[in-house]
Amino acid sequence: MNIDTDAFDNVKQFQFYQEKVGEVILNIVRKPAFSKQDAEYLYREVSRSCGDDVRITIRYVDNIPLTARGKYRYFVQGLPIHFSDREGGIVEHVSHDLLA
């Protein structure tokens, strides 16, 4: 995901969130100058990065909470992530902070 674009110029904070295959929610905190044109441009840029098979939803929020350690997370993956091991099996990982 390329987030180094001017499409985020009028966005104060953002966070990509995914909990379903083929769907991504982009939570954004808007700057006062954020406009409909900014939303359209942002949608086009994110859609281009994600591809045609991913549905993008922009959700306006008042703030994006920090983690328990005070960190800011740009991407929250709520799907299990599969890693292949040397034996050809599957190891599944789900972030523990998503389950809490």
WOSULNOR-V359558 format. One line per field, one symbol per residue. psi: psi as a letter, one per 20 degrees, with the letter a starting at -180 (. if undefined). A space follows every 10 residues. Layout:
psi->???
This chain:
psi->pojmqihjhk pgqqppppiq pjpppopqoq rhiprhhggg gggggggghh rijppppppp rhroqrrhjj qpphpoojqq ppppahijap ppppphihi.
